[in-house]
Amino acid sequence: MNPRLQQLQPYPFQKLRELFAGVTAEPGLTAINLSIGEPKHPTPAFIKEALSDALGGLAHYPITQGSDALRESIADWCRMRYGVELDPATEVLPVNGSREALFAFAQAVVDQTRHVKRILSPNPFYQIYEGAAILAGAKPYFLNTTPENGYRMDFSQVPDDMWETVQLVYVCSPGNPTGKVMSLDDWREVFALADAHDFIIAADECYSEIYFPHPKPLMKPLPFGIPEGAHPKGHKGAKAEPKAIDEDAPPLGALTAAKQLGRDFSRLVVFNSLSKRSNVPGLRSGFVAGDAEAIKQFLLYRTYHGSAMNPAIQAASAAAWADEAHVVENRRQYREKFAAVMPMLKDVLEFDAPDAAFYLWARVPGGGDTAFARELFRKKHVTVLPGSFLAREAGGGNPGQGFVRIALVDGLEQCQEAARRIVDFVKEA
Ligand SMILES: Cc1ncc(COP(=O)(O)O)c(C=O)c1O
């Protein structure tokens, strides 16, 4: 067997099971699990209908490139959301969820003929980046994203002589777990580095549609809300009352950043997904978009890997990308939960309101994230994820140490009840 398999770390949830082994949760309290980043809002009925209406497609082998209809619906969505024109034939590819694509992309990108191969990753991070690097024969190099550095990847930490070995850089914006969105200046820096050192950027944007109305200078200020013409289909009100500045401005995406900086999409591949946006984590549907040459090679890889998307899922996905009304409602529910829970927790935990995504990345009193998670489970039957499970030792420490990730994926009442229990837990300690 491939010895690199032995280098893979156990997944954070396995570490959590080990942490809780032999611990009995307070039996008088119902379990509330805020550890897993799985959306729990119901799947919209029209997506299920589109899926069942297309079951006839099961009689044919799908092509790896996906149907024209699906690629066109993704390109239409990117035009609406990112203000960019993509060629659906060459710059868009459907994938079976962004997870498999983030993994497979490294296998396609990494040049095996080079002796030393590096992949940069934020830290804390989505664990697939590390596994993808290891199995591609590359060494992951972690850049800590902390409150002290504004949760930004500090590229000045990369030693000068390492750059020539870097082949791929994962960036995650909005960040899991930090909720941080990269700014145009961040993009300017990473594009310049990619040009200077000839690497590819894999931009993981799977949380791009879960964002909050805090005024943040992420995009050029929009004095009257979203400009006419940029409105999602099914979302009326382009001429509505002027809103607070950029209240509804979505997070800056990599494709938009490239356009604003006057670039084409070379060296950039964006990964997005329906899982969070449309509450279909079980559908396994996402896309990659950007650099046509990288996508051509990735398609070649995928043809051999055998990762064509099921035709019924392609039809359901095309329907999902074409509708925004359900996404607006989905976002409303997350906003309601964060608005309810953050004021409750602010006196007992330390956190920044996230720009986007559905996590609170909170520093716990006392600094022991694993003990906090274990005792919270024991005494209050609430599960959160210790931050150290999401990060690696780098730059002199584990940047997840002392944090917990709280995923507000359950219903409003459960999230409020969990927050009440966390407040009691901290006050009783
Ligand atoms: C940062 C990040 N990227 C990618 C994914 C993968 O999502 P999916 O495969 O459902 O598109 C997740 C899932 O939790 C995630 O947190």
The ligand as an SDF file (V2000), in Angstrom:
LIG
                    3D

 16 16  0  0  0  0  0  0  0  0999 V2000
  -13.7540   25.0720    3.8440 C   0  0  0  0  0  0  0  0  0  0  0  0
  -14.5130   23.9730    3.2000 C   0  0  0  0  0  0  0  0  0  0  0  0
  -14.2720   23.6870    1.9210 N   0  0  0  0  0  0  0  0  0  0  0  0
  -14.9250   22.7030    1.2830 C   0  0  0  0  0  0  0  0  0  0  0  0
  -15.8760   21.9440    1.9350 C   0  0  0  0  0  0  0  0  0  0  0  0
  -16.5260   20.8320    1.1660 C   0  0  0  0  0  0  0  0  0  0  0  0
  -17.8650   21.0410    0.9070 O   0  0  0  0  0  0  0  0  0  0  0  0
  -18.6160   20.2090   -0.2220 P   0  0  0  0  0  0  0  0  0  0  0  0
  -17.7690   19.0340   -0.5830 O   0  0  0  0  0  0  0  0  0  0  0  0
  -19.8960   19.8040    0.4000 O   0  0  0  0  0  0  0  0  0  0  0  0
  -18.7770   21.1380   -1.3740 O   0  0  0  0  0  0  0  0  0  0  0  0
  -16.1810   22.1950    3.2700 C   0  0  0  0  0  0  0  0  0  0  0  0
  -17.1750   21.3830    3.9780 C   0  0  0  0  0  0  0  0  0  0  0  0
  -17.4390   21.4670    5.1260 O   0  0  0  0  0  0  0  0  0  0  0  0
  -15.4800   23.2380    3.9160 C   0  0  0  0  0  0  0  0  0  0  0  0
  -15.7000   23.5490    5.2090 O   0  0  0  0  0  0  0  0  0  0  0  0
  1  2  1  0
  2  3  1  0
  2 15  2  0
  3  4  2  0
  4  5  1  0
  5  6  1  0
  5 12  2  0
  6  7  1  0
  7  8  1  0
  8  9  2  0
  8 10  1  0
  8 11  1  0
 12 13  1  0
 12 15  1  0
 13 14  2  0
 15 16  1  0
M  END
$$$$
